[in-house]
Amino acid sequence: MESGPTIFTGTVFALFGGALLAWTAIRVRHREPVAHDVSPVASATLATLASVAALAVGMWCFTRL
């Protein structure tokens, strides 16, 4: 019964991290800005780190089952 919220939270973090990583990769591949008025390298790096962190939290949630 207690694994339901853990599964939901892990899924949300994993989907968000994966989607953000894919979106960032597509933007960088097409040489489009990831964030406006910010250095392209800094914004891509920050978005990549945030997506990897979200994926890590999602995987951590799944290890708690």
Buried (B, 14 or more C-beta within 10 A) or exposed (E): EEEEEBEEBBEBBBEBBBEBBEEBBEBBEEEEEBEEEEEBEEBBEBBBEBBEEBBEBBEEBBEEE
